[in-house]
């Protein structure tokens, strides 16, 4: 009987040790997730702010005297990458002689 009690006690102690380890791991994971959530909230807050942008070169002011390109700003604030293209309005404005044919070709490629 004493042997059985000591065996039960050993199993109980082992289970308590495992449970304590699992709870510790859950706490660490919870802290990591809370930290990631707070970072994500901060990033969203930054993205919701009004951004001071130069009307001419389109760079963004990131502090009182530092300006950064839109591409660099977006890359630093998010995991977004910028791909450059030209909208139809600018295509017509800057390349009027070829805009229609380029747009027709693009439309063919979509099909």
C-alpha positions, 0 to 999 in steps of 0.5 A: 500500500505504501508503495502504491501511495508513493507511486501515485505521489510520483505520478502526481508530482510528474503531472504537476511538473508537466502542467506547470511547464505547459502553463509556463509555455502558454504564458510565454506564448500569450505575452508574445501574442500580446506584444505582436498585437500591440505592434500591429495596433501601433502600425495601424495607428501610424497608417491611420494618421494624416501623412504630410506629403510634399505636393511636388515630389510626393515624399512623406515627412517622417519627422520635423526635418526628414523626408522619405519616398512613399515607397520607402515609407510603405516598406518601413511601415508595413510589409507592402512592396510598391510596384510602379505602373502608369494609370490611363489618365497619365498615359494619355497625358504624357504619351498621347500618341501611343496611349490608345494602342498601349491600352488596347494591347493591355486589354488583349493581354487580359483576355 
